[in-house]
Amino acid sequence: MEQDAFDLQANSDKIHCMSRPAIARINIGHLQHNYRLLSNLAGHASIMAIVKANAYGHGQNLVAPALLEAGCRSFGVTDATEGAELRSIPSFNQDHVEITLLSGIFDEEDAKLCVQHHLTPAATEPFQLSLLAKSGHRGKVWLKFDSGMNRLGAETPSELYAMAGETGIDIRGFMSHLACADEPDHPLNRIQAERFITICDQLSPNTPKSLLNSAGIIAMPQYAFDVVRPGIALYGAEPVPDRPVGLKPVMSLNGEVMQVRQIHTGASVSYGATFTADKTMDIAVVSMGYADGIPRSLSNIGDVHIRGQKYQMIGRICMDYTMVDVTGSGVRAGDSVEFWGEHISANQVAAEIDTISYTLFTGVGERVRRIAV
Ligand SMILES: Cc1ncc(COP(=O)(O)O)c(C=O)c1O
């Protein structure tokens, strides 16, 4: 029996080595550079690194320990399941590493997970505080207020604050979230900041405050308060593109040319025959498709980077493949292909299809191997 298990492991290692080239290279040096840069921009405020959704698709198990090594001691995830997963990383098994649940808790099970894994939930509703109290939560909570985004946040902060007092649960701080920080001149930014200050001052002026996400750290650092919460900037996408601050891209999404084929005038490419050659062309078939996270809407629009040059995608992107026009280039089977990373930024790709880098990163498929470099 033991022998079988061993063989299975050996076999799976072999299979892994030979597997399809679909790789997200995670540049740890760049991640740590971004962390340090943001720490400097944040001044006296400390950093809660947002690593929810598998560290924005980059791989929580690679990203979180690297941030810990760079000096970060506070991390934000979505819910108790993500929090428990993060706590299970060996270097995270220490109480002074704070894990905040930005979406708080949903039920009794979540409250128990908070106790068991020493998690710090955000609370927006009094029932969450009662559940935590009943479960014997001895950690703290963030109280999360709405200041004008009209997403998740307590509508009546005083009620939530009073409930925290009744249950005796310690308050870690007050938190709110900005709707328009990536548009520095948007009037809602100041309105939200001032509303947040008013709420906090009325409840407890000395309780720590946290308002800014990545774009906020760049656009309105005067509101950094005690804790800032960068997500996207850690991963190297400039959050305010016309105010770049020198962030470095962390993810390079790479496939490989599987075949180069010649097609002639009138031949079409891929499903739906949406591209037709008007001359003899060389097309490269690349080893990644929409199931890997290449948005299908890039079909006939997007570029890839191969051997120092950009090439255009042609025809519809398939589940496992993307076709590229490499006419007369000398591109060959085996060449590495970058979808986004060092040469084409995720922001550039996102702009082509009217989306944001967040959706590209979090859309990277589970079957893509994340490798730290
Ligand atoms: C409450 C909260 N804080 C911080 C962040 C990080 O935002 P960003 O990735 O824009 O820095 C998020 C992300 O959605 C969030 O929901």
The ligand as a Tripos MOL2 file, in Angstrom:
@<TRIPOS>MOLECULE
LIG
   16    16     1     0     0
SMALL
NO_CHARGES

@<TRIPOS>ATOM
      1 C1        -12.0810   46.8570    2.0010 C.3       1 LIG1
      2 C2        -10.9650   46.8170    1.0040 C.ar      1 LIG1
      3 N1         -9.7870   47.3880    1.3180 N.ar      1 LIG1
      4 C3         -8.7440   47.3770    0.4550 C.ar      1 LIG1
      5 C4         -8.8440   46.8020   -0.7850 C.ar      1 LIG1
      6 C5         -7.6700   46.8460   -1.7230 C.3       1 LIG1
      7 O1         -7.9750   47.6300   -2.8550 O.3       1 LIG1
      8 P1         -6.9030   47.8950   -3.9970 P.3       1 LIG1
      9 O2         -6.6200   46.5720   -4.6090 O.co2     1 LIG1
     10 O3         -7.6010   48.8100   -4.9360 O.co2     1 LIG1
     11 O4         -5.7280   48.4820   -3.3430 O.co2     1 LIG1
     12 C6        -10.0530   46.2090   -1.1550 C.ar      1 LIG1
     13 C7        -10.1800   45.6190   -2.4750 C.2       1 LIG1
     14 O5        -11.2020   45.4150   -3.0540 O.2       1 LIG1
     15 C8        -11.1330   46.2210   -0.2450 C.ar      1 LIG1
     16 O6        -12.3160   45.6680   -0.5490 O.3       1 LIG1
@<TRIPOS>BOND
     1     1     2 1
     2     2     3 ar
     3     2    15 ar
     4     3     4 ar
     5     4     5 ar
     6     5     6 1
     7     5    12 ar
     8     6     7 1
     9     7     8 1
    10     8     9 2
    11     8    10 1
    12     8    11 1
    13    12    13 1
    14    12    15 ar
    15    13    14 2
    16    15    16 1
@<TRIPOS>SUBSTRUCTURE
     1 LIG1         1 GROUP 0 **** ****
